[in-house]
């Protein structure tokens, strides 16, 4: 049977103590979720990744979102 060496990641996971805290509540929005939400608000549909490949169209859309005011 193989011995666990203290420096190995598996050993640290098994015997180590976790540090930090986990956040409470619902998960935060991811960057991609924010993009999709902003596109829906200004009426831009479709695949945002495909749209981002065309720099001119993407820049125009980003400027629209930046200047968009909610009535």
C-alpha positions as CSV (number, residue, x, y, z in Angstrom):
1,X,0.0,0.0,0.0
2,X,1.4,3.4,-1.0
3,X,2.2,5.9,1.7
4,X,0.8,9.4,1.5
5,X,3.4,12.0,1.3
6,X,2.6,15.2,3.3
7,X,3.3,17.5,0.4
8,X,0.8,15.9,-2.0
9,X,-2.5,17.6,-2.7
10,X,-4.5,14.5,-1.8
11,X,-3.0,14.3,1.6
12,X,-3.6,18.0,2.2
13,X,-7.3,17.6,1.2
14,X,-7.8,14.6,3.5
15,X,-6.1,15.9,6.6
16,X,-6.1,19.7,6.1
17,X,-8.6,22.2,7.4
18,X,-10.4,24.4,5.0
19,X,-9.7,28.1,5.1
20,X,-12.1,31.0,4.4
21,X,-15.8,31.1,4.3
22,X,-18.4,30.1,1.8
23,X,-20.8,32.8,0.7
24,X,-24.4,32.6,1.9
25,X,-27.5,33.1,-0.3
26,X,-27.9,32.6,-4.0
27,X,-24.9,32.5,-6.3
28,X,-23.7,35.8,-7.7
29,X,-24.1,36.5,-11.4
30,X,-21.4,35.4,-13.6
31,X,-19.9,37.8,-16.2
32,X,-21.6,36.0,-19.0
33,X,-25.0,36.2,-17.2
34,X,-24.6,40.0,-16.9
35,X,-23.9,40.2,-20.7
36,X,-27.0,38.2,-21.5
37,X,-29.2,40.3,-19.2
38,X,-27.9,43.5,-20.7
39,X,-28.5,42.3,-24.2
40,X,-32.1,41.4,-23.3
41,X,-32.7,44.9,-21.9
42,X,-31.6,46.7,-25.1
43,X,-33.3,44.1,-27.4
44,X,-30.2,42.5,-28.7
45,X,-30.8,38.9,-29.3
46,X,-28.9,36.0,-30.6
47,X,-25.6,34.5,-29.7
48,X,-23.5,37.1,-28.0
49,X,-20.3,35.2,-28.5
50,X,-20.8,35.2,-32.3
51,X,-21.7,38.9,-32.2
52,X,-18.5,39.6,-30.3
53,X,-16.4,38.2,-33.2
54,X,-17.3,41.3,-35.3
55,X,-15.6,44.1,-33.5
56,X,-17.6,46.9,-35.1
57,X,-21.0,45.4,-34.3
58,X,-19.8,44.5,-30.8
59,X,-18.5,48.0,-30.1
60,X,-21.8,49.5,-31.3
61,X,-23.7,47.2,-29.1
62,X,-21.5,47.9,-26.1
63,X,-22.0,51.6,-26.6
64,X,-25.7,51.1,-26.8
65,X,-25.8,49.2,-23.5
66,X,-23.6,51.8,-21.8
67,X,-25.9,54.7,-22.9
68,X,-29.1,52.8,-22.3
69,X,-31.4,54.3,-19.7
70,X,-34.2,52.4,-18.1
71,X,-37.5,54.4,-18.5
